[in-house]
Amino acid sequence: MKVLHVITGLGVGGAELQLRSILQQTRHNSEVVTLYNPGPVADMIRADGGRVRDMGMTRNTQLSALLRLRRLIRDGRYDVVHAHLYRSQVYGRAAAWLAGTPVVLSTEHSIGETHLERRRMTLSVRALYLGTEMLSDMTVAVSGTVRERLEKWGLRRKRVTVIPNGWTCSGWRSTRPRGSGSGPSSGSATTSTSSACSGGSTPTSSSTWSSRRLRRCSATRSSS
């Protein structure tokens, strides 16, 4: 399955680092495109062996970027487009729909009572969000609280699924000597090999959902 992740930028932040975690764990052929500001996390993803491209947007209302993104998605023949963060949700969902992508997903990482990613929830912000949400198949909420807020904002419950943030424990080790913190040790000060966990998102549930949705779309198209 070929997946394109669309994200506003890749500066160091929770959603950006979670996307990197998804890419490190995914079984699928995945690529990333930013609207602007690739940032340090883009360098991390490239160092991991991933591909990151940048649309180079210079302002928020750059409709030419929507057409360029549609062309990139269409030419890439992606099975799934997965948008993260508000601006990329607005552009990414619309571009993927225009390109005829079989499955369009969005993850809502952060929504407050009155703000969305430090953006006040004005009528225009809400209209853009809800309007482009209709062009996607499902919105993933990272917690039950996020889902409740999305529903209060106007999203239908059946179009929101909860996939909580997870933890990955591979690749991390404590460097604390054995016996430290419990008084003098008669043994050697060998470095402990116990794992320490780091926060992130686990992609298994969203990948399974995407695969099932893609099979349904393919079956529908074959029978038509």
N, C-alpha and C positions, 0 to 999 in steps of 0.2 A: 504494500500500500504506500502510495506516494503522498506525503503530507507537507503542506506549507504553513508555517506559523507566521502570522503577521502581528507585529508588535510596534507600538509607537516609537520607542527608542530602547537602547540597551545600556543605559547608565546603571550604576549599581543600586539595585532596589529589590524588594521582595519578589515581585512578579517576574522581574528579569532573571533573577537567580533561580527561581522555580522553573522557568522555561529551560534554562541550561540543564537543570536536574532532569527534566523530562527527556531532553535530547540525549543525555548520557545513558538513560535507561531504556529508551524506546527500541522496539524491534523493527520499526518501519524506516523507510527512506525519507528522512525529514530534512527540510531546509527552512531558513529563516529570512524574512525581509523586514526591515525597519522603515518607518516613514521618514524619520530623520534621526540624527544623533545616535549613531551606532554604539559609541561609548565603550567602556572597558569590558563589559560582559560580552560584547561581540568578539573582542580579542580572545577571551576565554573560550568561547564556543569554537572559534577557528583553531585555537590551539588544541582543542579536543578532536579536531578533524571535521568539524561541521562547516557548512556553507552559509554565509551571511551576506545578503545584499542590502543596499540602502537606496530608497527612492529619492532621497535628497530634497524632501519638501522644505520650503522656506517660509510657508505660512499655513495656517490651519484651513483656510478656505481656498485650497488649490485644486480646482476640479480637474486640471490636466493630470494630476497625480492619480486620480481615480481611473482615468482611461489608461494610463501607463501600467497601473497595477492590474487592471483587467487583462491587458495584453500579456503581462508577465505570467499571470495565472493560466490564461488560455493556452499560451505557448508551452507552458510547463506540464500541461495535462495532469494536474494534481487530482487525486481522488478525494482529498480532504483539505479544506482551508480552515485553520483554527486561529481565531483572532483573540488578542489579549490587550486589555486596557481600552479606555473609551474612544480615543481618536482612531485607533486602528480597528476598533469594532465598527465604527461608522463607515470608514473607508473599506475595510477588509470584507465585511459582510456584503456590502453593495457590489464591490468588484467581483467577488466570488460568484454571486448570483448572476451578474451580467455575463460572466465567463462560462456559466453553465456547470459549475463544479457540483459533483454528485452529493457531497456532504459538506455542510458549512456549520462549524461550531464556534462558540465563543465562551471564554472563561471570564467570569466576573471575580476579580481578585479582591476588590475593596470598594465598598459602598457604605457611606455613613448615613446618619439621619438627615443631614442637610447638605452634605457635600459628596461629590463623586470624584475621587482622586484630586482633592483640593479645589475642585470646580463646583461652584454653587449650582444646585439643582434648579435651574430656571426652566421655564416652560419650553424654551427652544432646545435646551440640552436634553430634556425628557423626550421631546418630540423626535429629535434625531435618533436617540437611543431606541425608543419603541418602534419607530418607523423602520429602521434597519434590522431590528430584531426579527421582524416579520420575514426577512429574507434569509434567515438561518433556520437550521433544523432543531438546535437545542442550545441552551445556555447552561454552562456548568458553574455552579456556585461552590466556593471553597469551604463553606460552612453553612449550617442551618440558619444562622443569623443573616447571612448574606441572602439566602433564599427568601427568607421572610421579608426582607427589605425590598427585594426585587418584585415580589408579589404585591406589596403595598404600592409600589411604583407603577404597577399595571401589567406585569408579565403574568401570563396564565401559568398555573401551577404545573400543568402537564408538559410545559415547555422548559421547565427548569429542573435540573437534576443536581444532587449534592455529591461531590467527590472531595472529601476533606483533604487538607494538606497532610502529607505523610512524612515519614522520616526514613532516611537511608543511613545505614551504619557501616557500609563498606568503605574501606580506604582510610579509616581514621583509627589512630591508636593513641592511647595515653602514654605520655613520656614520664609519668610519675614513677619514681623507683618503688619497687615492692616494699611494703612495710611502712611507707611514709605516712605520717599522720597517726600512727598507732604506737609511737614510742620507738626506742632503739631496736633495730633488727639485727639478729644474729646471723641472718643469711646475707647473700650478696645483694648488692643494689642493682639487680637486673631490671631493665625496663619492662614495665607491664605491657602485655599484648592485648589487654581488654579493649574492646571497641568503644568509641565515643560517637554518638549519633549527630547527624547534621540535618537541619530542616530542609524540606523541599516538597515537591508534589510527585506522587506516583502516577504514572500514565496508564496503568493497566486497565482501569475501568473505562476511561475515555476511549482508549484504543479498541477495547472490546465493543463498546457501543458504536464507534465509528465503523468497525468492520461489519457489524450486523446491519447497520443502516445502508452501507455501501452495497451489500448483497441484495437487500430489498430493492434498492434503486436499479441495480443491474437487471434483476428479474423483471421489474416493471417495464424497463426499456426493451428487454428482449421479447416480451409478450405483446408490445404495442406495434 
